[in-house]
């Protein structure tokens, strides 16, 4: 093989590895049987959620995962596979692919994932998909705090009124 072609391939694998490394989560999906129309729909849903959807050769992904120390991940690299990479949070890639897999008539299959440096099986990825997004969790926390503050204000008001009655 021509030395410059080999160097280009090594550089491409390094670029893919860097992309995987910088992602907060990665989901590996098998897209066997997915029509072009459905694949375009999936790409659009990923883009809307800030998730990058990429198809790479299994050998390229295998070298990249090996370079990052995720050799055990390579057992999943059979068939037509793609990566969903989330750079904003740990949940988005799992949520988008899981939601799409539910409606794609089994043509999109979640195989594995990586989040916080941990390799996850398909069930763990699906569980991660059910975790509310960061924004939802913050809104829920704000609601709880607001309710507690409201209760505190009510109790202080009642104590104040009771003290006024006694005086």
URBELCOR-V575231 format. One record per residue. N is the residue number from 1. PHI is phi in whole degrees, 0 to 359 (* if undefined). PSI is psi as a letter, one per 20 degrees, with the letter a starting at -180 (999 if undefined). Layout:
n=N phi=PHI psi=PSI
n=N phi=PHI psi=PSI
This chain:
n=1 phi=* psi=p
n=2 phi=302 psi=p
n=3 phi=301 psi=h
n=4 phi=290 psi=h
n=5 phi=294 psi=g
n=6 phi=299 psi=g
n=7 phi=297 psi=h
n=8 phi=298 psi=g
n=9 phi=294 psi=g
n=10 phi=298 psi=g
n=11 phi=295 psi=g
n=12 phi=296 psi=g
n=13 phi=298 psi=g
n=14 phi=297 psi=h
n=15 phi=296 psi=g
n=16 phi=295 psi=g
n=17 phi=299 psi=g
n=18 phi=296 psi=h
n=19 phi=296 psi=g
n=20 phi=297 psi=g
n=21 phi=298 psi=h
n=22 phi=277 psi=i
n=23 phi=284 psi=q
n=24 phi=284 psi=h
n=25 phi=208 psi=q
n=26 phi=226 psi=p
n=27 phi=236 psi=p
n=28 phi=264 psi=p
n=29 phi=236 psi=q
n=30 phi=258 psi=p
n=31 phi=250 psi=k
n=32 phi=303 psi=p
n=33 phi=88 psi=i
n=34 phi=285 psi=p
n=35 phi=288 psi=r
n=36 phi=300 psi=g
n=37 phi=299 psi=g
n=38 phi=292 psi=h
n=39 phi=297 psi=g
n=40 phi=295 psi=g
n=41 phi=299 psi=g
n=42 phi=296 psi=g
n=43 phi=301 psi=g
n=44 phi=295 psi=g
n=45 phi=296 psi=h
n=46 phi=296 psi=g
n=47 phi=301 psi=g
n=48 phi=299 psi=h
n=49 phi=269 psi=j
n=50 phi=76 psi=k
n=51 phi=250 psi=p
n=52 phi=264 psi=p
n=53 phi=251 psi=o
n=54 phi=227 psi=p
n=55 phi=255 psi=p
n=56 phi=234 psi=q
n=57 phi=296 psi=q
n=58 phi=301 psi=h
n=59 phi=295 psi=h
n=60 phi=297 psi=g
n=61 phi=298 psi=h
n=62 phi=300 psi=g
n=63 phi=295 psi=h
n=64 phi=294 psi=g
n=65 phi=296 psi=h
n=66 phi=296 psi=g
n=67 phi=300 psi=h
n=68 phi=271 psi=i
n=69 phi=87 psi=j
n=70 phi=253 psi=l
n=71 phi=301 psi=h
n=72 phi=297 psi=h
n=73 phi=292 psi=h
n=74 phi=293 psi=i
n=75 phi=296 psi=h
n=76 phi=275 psi=i
n=77 phi=271 psi=m
n=78 phi=232 psi=p
n=79 phi=88 psi=a
n=80 phi=283 psi=o
n=81 phi=242 psi=q
n=82 phi=217 psi=r
n=83 phi=247 psi=p
n=84 phi=250 psi=o
n=85 phi=244 psi=p
n=86 phi=250 psi=p
n=87 phi=258 psi=i
n=88 phi=265 psi=g
n=89 phi=207 psi=r
n=90 phi=278 psi=i
n=91 phi=262 psi=h
n=92 phi=306 psi=g
n=93 phi=298 psi=g
n=94 phi=294 psi=g
n=95 phi=295 psi=g
n=96 phi=297 psi=g
n=97 phi=292 psi=h
n=98 phi=294 psi=g
n=99 phi=299 psi=g
n=100 phi=291 psi=g
n=101 phi=299 psi=h
n=102 phi=296 psi=h
n=103 phi=256 psi=j
n=104 phi=264 psi=j
n=105 phi=54 psi=l
n=106 phi=65 psi=j
n=107 phi=274 psi=i
n=108 phi=247 psi=p
n=109 phi=238 psi=p
n=110 phi=284 psi=p
n=111 phi=254 psi=g
n=112 phi=191 psi=r
n=113 phi=198 psi=r
n=114 phi=221 psi=p
n=115 phi=214 psi=p
n=116 phi=52 psi=k
n=117 phi=76 psi=j
n=118 phi=249 psi=p
n=119 phi=284 psi=p
n=120 phi=241 psi=q
n=121 phi=278 psi=r
n=122 phi=301 psi=g
n=123 phi=295 psi=h
n=124 phi=292 psi=h
n=125 phi=295 psi=g
n=126 phi=295 psi=h
n=127 phi=294 psi=g
n=128 phi=298 psi=h
n=129 phi=297 psi=h
n=130 phi=272 psi=i
n=131 phi=285 psi=p
n=132 phi=299 psi=q
n=133 phi=294 psi=r
n=134 phi=303 psi=g
n=135 phi=297 psi=g
n=136 phi=294 psi=g
n=137 phi=297 psi=g
n=138 phi=296 psi=g
n=139 phi=297 psi=g
n=140 phi=296 psi=g
n=141 phi=297 psi=g
n=142 phi=299 psi=h
n=143 phi=297 psi=g
n=144 phi=296 psi=g
n=145 phi=297 psi=g
n=146 phi=297 psi=g
n=147 phi=297 psi=g
n=148 phi=294 psi=g
n=149 phi=295 psi=g
n=150 phi=298 psi=g
n=151 phi=297 psi=g
n=152 phi=297 psi=g
n=153 phi=299 psi=g
n=154 phi=297 psi=g
n=155 phi=296 psi=g
n=156 phi=296 psi=h
n=157 phi=297 psi=g
n=158 phi=294 psi=g
n=159 phi=297 psi=g
n=160 phi=300 psi=g
n=161 phi=295 psi=h
n=162 phi=294 psi=g
n=163 phi=295 psi=h
n=164 phi=294 psi=h
n=165 phi=293 psi=h
n=166 phi=290 psi=h
n=167 phi=284 psi=999
